[in-house]
Amino acid sequence: MSYELKQRDPHTLVLGGVLDNGNVVLARAEGERLLKAVSGQCVVCVDGLREADSGVIALMLAWLRFARRRGLDIRFQGLSPRLYGLVHVSGLEGILPIDVAR
């Protein structure tokens, strides 16, 4: 399984594919490298993820901590209902900055 992480524009990262235990650490490092090039604010679009589990939430939390240490305003958008449900069940709705489509 594989994932894809790319920078769509100077303030948007796009994450897609499949994250699993074998590649989530690599995705974290790649995301941190891309976040270093961002200033001000960043949106991470995750609507291209084909599967969602607690590893994705851990990745989002890691990127949130990294971004905040660098003074970035980071937001996540495009969460699938399953991923949003995991965020909710984990009690992270008030912690992870998520743009929810209504």
N, C-alpha and C positions, 0 to 999 in steps of 0.2 A: 504494500500500500504506500501511497505517496501523497504529499501535499504540495501546494504551490503558494508561495508568498511573493507578492510583487508590490511595487510602489506605483499606484495609478497616477498620482500627481504629487506635488510637493507636500501635501498634507493628508494623503489617503493611502493606507495599506490595504491590500486585498488578500484574504486567506481563503484557500479552497482546497478541495481534495479530502484526504483522510489523514487525520492525526492519530497516532497510536503510541504505545510505549516505546517503540523502536525509533520514532522520529520527532517526538515532542521536544526533546532537549535540543536537537538541531534547529527546530523551528524557533525555539526561544532565542537561541543565539543569533539566528538570522534576523529575527524581528528586532532584537536589540541593536544590531548593526544598522538596520534601516532606520530605526528611531533616532539614532545619533545624528542623522542627516536632516531631521525634522526640527523646526522651531515653532514655538507658539502653540499650535493645536494640531491634533492628529485624530483622524477617524480610522478605525480598523473595521473593515467590512468583512463579516464572516459568513455571508449568505451562500458562499460557494462550498462550505463544508458539507461533505456527504454523510458524516456521522458525527455524533456529539456524545462526549462522555466527560467524566470528571477531569481528565487530562487537559481538555480544552479550557475548562474553568481555571485550572492551575496555571495554564499558559497565560490566560487573560489577566490573572492576578499578578503574575510575574511581570508582564509588560506594563501593567498599571504602576507597580512599585518603581520599575525602571524609569518610566516616563515622569513620574512625580519627582523622583530624585533629580531629573534633568530640567525640571520646571515646565514640563509639557502638560497641556490639557488634552488628555486622551479620552476618546469615547468609542464604544463598540456599537455597531449597528448590524442589522440583518440576521439577528439570532433566529434560529428555527424554533418552533414551538417546544421541541424537546430540549434544546439547549436553554431556552428561557426557563423552562420548567425545572431544570437542574439548578439554575441560578436561584430560583425561588425557593426550592426545597433546601438548598444550602444556606439560605438566609443572607444572600449576598446582593439582594436588590438595592440596598442602600449603600453598598460599598463599590460595586462595579458600575461605572457610568455607562448606562445602556440607553440607546435611542430605540424606543419601542414604536413600531408602526401601528397606528390605530385604524 
